[in-house]
Amino acid sequence: MSKSYRVAVLGATGAVGTELLELLESRNFPLADLKLLASEHSAGKSLRFKGEDITVEAVSNDSFKNLDIVLASAGGSISKIWAGIAVAQGAVVIDNSSAFRMNPDVPLIVPEVNPQAAFTHKGIIANPNCTTILMSLAVWPLHQVKSVKRIVAATYQSASGAGAKAMAEVKIQSEAILQGKQPVAEVLPYPLAFNLFTHNSPLTAWGYCEEEMKMVNETRKIFSSPEIRITATCVRVPVLRAHSEAINLEFETPFDPDEAREILRKSPGVKLVEDWQANYFPMPIDASGKDDVLVGRIRQDISHACGLELWLCGDQIRKGAALNAVQIAELLVEKNLLKLTTV
């Protein structure tokens, strides 16, 4: 007798949705049944899974009956409509949108950081923002040794953060520019090819955009450390896939870079990438398609005795979204926190 689970992917045709399918297959998640859900516009399309074509269904009130897990990646407005319905019908929803992240009754989980928070869920578990996930994997192991007092982050975010259409738009814009034509921006507010701009999420009254405040508020919640001072500047850059982040950390006491290096070398989900002689450190092209967050260029902050600098790159679609969601599902399965089907 083996335990297997009935799973639905909501937003199956999007960039994260298709990555979820690849991960469910490559990680051999114990599936009894797989249902693919999307909008009416995408209904009827077929997606390949384990050598078979599965037809995408339009999400409806009846879509969540007899399910164990819903992996939702269709945007916050969609999650707000369907998550409660799914939970009422007995499923656990692992939601990749921002809809529930700061709800005090909803755990916000990075499995390598705070897995225990998932064990008291009430039907919905939130996946953090991509930049928060990537940063937390590098900062948390250091924070466990010496408390972080302040984090200053600058992010360099790829087109993948805005979805598959944004990635395609960058390619089209690049071709246009190379042909001497004017690039057209339809998905993103400005041309991204051969350009960059500060993150286009709405601005708050105090001048930070929503993307930057996600890093602030979500990190504090995940770390259970509301006292950490955090500031961020988020920038969209002309990279197709994988985000990069420059992180400055201030600790209670000095943190030797070599000690930090050894800690991160042994940390789950992290790969140390440093070749000082060749001036070679993490790059988005190396992180794309990889599970691990690449961390390197760890050095003393020369402006502060208790400061440490590091640089990281991580695949936004993978660990920044889909992989983290699948890992949460695996965690719940491991701890037997889901109803199950025996086959």
Protein Blocks (a to p, Z undefined) as FASTA:
>chain_A
ZZddddddehklmmklmmmmmmmmmnopacfbdcddddfklgoiacdeehiacddddddf
klmgoiabdcddebjklmmmmmmmmmmnopacddfbfklmmpmkbccddfklmmmlmmmc
ghiacdddfklmmmmmmmmmmmmmpccfbdcddddddfklnojklmmmmmmmmmmmmnop
acddfkbmbdfehpacddfbdcdfkopafklmmmmmmmmmmnopakbccdddddddddfb
hcddddddddfbdcdfklmmmmmmmpghiacdddfknopacdfklmgopabdcdehiacd
fkbfkbccddddddfklmmmmmmmmmmmmmmmmnopaccddZZ
